[in-house]
Amino acid sequence: MKQAKLYAHGAPHEVVRVDEVPEPDAPGPGRALVRVMACGINPADLLGFEGRYPGPSPLPAPCGIEGAGIVEAAGEGSGLETGDHVIILTRANWAEYVEESANALIRIPKTLGWRDAAQLKVNPPTAYRMLVDYKALKPGDWVIQNAANSAVGLHLIRFAKDMGVKTANIVRRADLIEPLKAHGGDIVLVGGPDQAERLRAEIGDANVPLGIDAIGGAATRWMADCLSDGAELVNYGYLSGDPCQIEPSHLIVRGMTLTGFWLGSWLGPAPRAEKHKLFDEMAAAFTSGKIVSPVEAEYGLDRIEEALRHAASGGRGGKILLTPNGPLA
């Protein structure tokens, strides 16, 4: 079978290649064999391949954070049945088949399309948990986020709106403003050192108790300038490649807190029932249309170099997917 492996750290399209490897054995007790139908390519995958984010090891290593597929065979006591649709919580999913412990497999509704299922594991729960885990947001509060046109950003806008919370959304380019407003963003601004002045000119002294930072570097400081006293600033991304910058006055005088979010830290210790509950809610949000995440292109594993080049390119209008067992219907 075909399986993608990371061989070194560097430009993703240069260091990941697809190998022919033996097909997995029949699953033993408490395990299952999954035919992988679709996988999302995430920024965390790309940063891990570059060596700038926790990634596969030791090298060479199978890779791919997200994957969704069909149970082909289920071992005794797995709690799964042949034909079940699942997402895979481990991080070696870019393969035609994955044989894994049932504890790492989450059953999902068969009504959820594969394009959404391929994006279920990471981005929706990241957006949701950052909104609910740090501040008790009230209707009418504001949350500010950067990289707002990302998949996480799109989901955060919709989840916040459902809570009655308003969103201030920071983007890199002016051409992103109208699409994000159409998606539901209350305010959309091009980021920069004066973004706090521009934001406050629109919202006055309204409460902004939560900031969501995907970038780091100076963007963290610019976001802190926008927040209310006592706010929480949550960093979840390395997009700039620079350490988070923040002024002592933000922390000492204005009482803000800078913290980090990594979904794996929640998923690891969470009881299995809590994981199922979370992903049931995220799947329902997709099927109801509450959240959407467009797909720009899909590639088979034999075109992984092209797929990784596309995923790393700027100005995309949606997620890049891998389809290990052929095109999706």
N, C-alpha and C positions, 0 to 999 in steps of 0.2 A: 504494500500500500504506500501511498505518498504521505510524507510528513515533513513539515517545515522545521528547520533547525537553525539556531543562531550559532555561528562559528567563531565570531570575534566581535569586538565592539567597533563601531564605525558607522558610516552612512548605511541606513537600513537596507537599501536595495543592493548593497555590495556585500553585506555580511550575513544575510539570511538566504538559505537555499533549500530547495525541496529534494529530499532523498527518497529512495525506495527502501522501505524497511519491512521486516516480517509483519504479517497481520497478527493482531493480538490473539491470544488463546481464548477459548471459551471462558466466560466469567465464572469465578468460583463463588462460594457462599458470600452473600452480602455485597456483591459486585454486579456490574452490568456492562455490556458492550453497546456503544452508541455510534450510530452512523451520523457523522457531522454534516449538517445541511448548510449552515451559514455561520460566518464569524465576522465580527466587527474588527476593524483596525483602529486602535485608539492612540491618542498621543502618548499614553503611558507605554504602549508597545514600542513606539518609535524612540522615545527617550531611553527606555531600557536597552534597546539595541545599540544606542549611542553610548551607553555606559553612564547616563546621567540620571538614572532612576532605577530602583530595584528591579532586577530582571532575571532571566533564566541563568542558572549556573548549576554545576560547572559546565564549561563549554567543551565541545558542542552540546547544545541542549535543545530539546523540543520547546516550542514557543507558541504564543498566542493566548492573550488573556481571556478572550470571549469565544464561546462556541455554543451552538444549539443544535440539537439533532434528535434522532429517533432511536429508541431502545431496540436493538436488534436481538439481544438475548439478555435474560436476567437470571442471575444466580439465586439459589435458594435463600430466602430470608432477606432479599434486597428490598422488598416492598414495592418493587417496580414490575411492570408487565411489558412483554414484547409489544411494540407499537406506541408506547408512551412517548410523548414529547418532553424533552428535558433541556435545561441549560446546565453547563458544566462549570463548577466553581473553581476547579484547578486552572493552572496557567500554561497548559501545553495542548492547546485545542486546534491548532492549524494542521489538521490531519484528516484523512478520510474516515478513520475510526479511532475512537478513544475507549479504552477499557479502564474503568475507574470504580472506586468504592461508591456504593449507593449514597453514602453520607455526603459525597461531593456532587450529587446530582439532584436537581430540583425539578419536580414535575411541573409542567406549564400547560395551560389550556391548548387544546388542538385548534381552537378558533383563533389563536394568536398567529399571525403570519410570520414566516421565517425571517423576513427583513426586520421586523420589530423584535422577534425573539433573539436575533443575533446581537441586539443592542440592549437587552434587558438587564444584564448582570451589573454593568458598571455605571453608566451615566444617569439613568433615572433614580436609582437609590442614592447615588452621590448627591444629586440635587436635593432630593427629599430630606435626607438625613442632615445635611448642612442647614436646611431651613428649620428643622424641628429640634435639633439636639443642643443648640447653644443658647438661644434666647427664646423666651416665651413671647413670641410675636403676637401683637394685637391687631385687629382690623384697623386699617388706617396708618399703621407703621410702614416705614420704608426699609427695603433692603437694597443695597447697591452691589453690583457685580461687574467684573471686567471679563473679557473674552466672552461677551454676552451672546454672540452669535454661534458659539460652540453648541454641541448637543447638550451638555450639562446646562449651559445658559438658557437654551430654549425650554428645557424641562423646568428649570427653576422659575422662569416667568409664569408658566402655566400653573405650577403647584402654588406659587405665591398668590396668584390671582384667586385660586380656589379657596385660599385662607383669608381673603380680603386684605392681603398685604400688597402694597404698591412696590414696583421695581424701578430702580434707576440703573440703566444699562450702559456700560462703557464699551465702546468698540474702537477699532483702529482706523476705519474708513467711513467717510460720509455716505457712501452708497449702501451701507448696511442699516442706516437709520430707519428709512421707511419700511423695509421688510420686517424689522424687529417691532416696530410700532404695530404693523399689521398682525403680527404674531401675538400681540398683547402687552408689549412693554409700555409702561406708562411714560417714561422719559428715556431717550436714547441720546447719548453724547459721545463725540469723539474724545478719547482720553488725552490727557495732558496735564501739566503742572497747575493749570488754572481751572481744572474741572470742578473743584469744590466751589469756587466763586460762581461758575455757571450753573451748577446744580442748585445752590442756595438761592440764586436769583429766581429760580422757578418754584422751589418748595418752601422758601422761608426758613423758619426754625422748626419745621416738622421733625419728628423723631426718626432717626436713622440708626437703629441699635445694632445692625448686623451688616458686615461687609464680607463679600465672597471674592477672594483673590486667586486667580489662576496663573498669574504672571510672575510675581516676585519683583525684585529690583526696585526701581523708582516707582513703579506702578503701585506697590504696596503703600508707600508713603503718600502718594496722591490720593489713594482711597481713604487712608486714615484721616486726611484733611476733611473728607466729606462726612465723617461719622459724628454722631452725637457723643457727648461725654458718657463714659461707662460702657461704650459699645464693645462688641466682640468682632475682631477681624480674623477671619478664617482663611488660611492659605491652603490650597489643595493642588497647586500646580507649579511647574518649573519652567514655564514657557519662555521666560527671558534668559534663563540660564544663570541669572544673578541672584545673590542672597537677598532676602527680603530687607528692605530699608524702612526704618521707622524712626521718628524723632523721640528722644527721651521725654519730651513734653507730652506726647501722645499717651505715654504710659504713666508717667509720674503725675502730671498736672491734670490730665483729662481722664485718667482712670481707665484707659482702654486695655484690652487684652488681645495679644496676638497668639493664635494657636494654629495647629496644623490638623488637617483631616486626611485620613487615608481609609478608604472603604474596607480594606483588608483588616484593619484593626477592629472594626465592628463585626465583620463576618466571622472572623476566626473564633472568638469566644461565644458568639450568639447561639442560643439554643436552636435546635433544628426547627422547632415549631415557629420561632420568631423569624427565621429565615424564610420559611414557607409563607408566613403571613406577609412579610415585606414584599416578596416577589409576586404573590397573588395580587397585592394592591398595585404594584407597578404594571403587571400584565393587564389588569382591569383598566388602568389609566390609558394604556395604549389602545385597547379594544374599544373603549368608549370615545376615543378621540380627544380626551383631555390633554394628552401629550402626543406630540408627533416628532418624528426625526427623519427627515428626508434622506434618501440614498441617492448618491450621484452615479456610482458605478459598481459593477460586480465583476470579479475575476476568478477564474479557476486557479488551483494551486500551480498549474503549469505556467501561469503568467504572474508569479508572485513578484518578480522584479518590477514589472510594470505597475502592479498594484501598489507596491511600497513607494515607488516614485510619485504616483498619483496622490497617495495618502499624505505624503510629506509636502505636497505643493500648496501654495497659498491660493486664496480666492476661491476655494471650493464652495459648492452649494449644498453639500450633503456628505454623508458617511460613505466610506469605501468598504465594501464587503468582499470576503472570500467565500467561494462556494465549492468546498472540497469534493463534493460528489456530483458536480455538474450544475448547469444553470437552474435557477429557481423558476417555477411556473409563474 
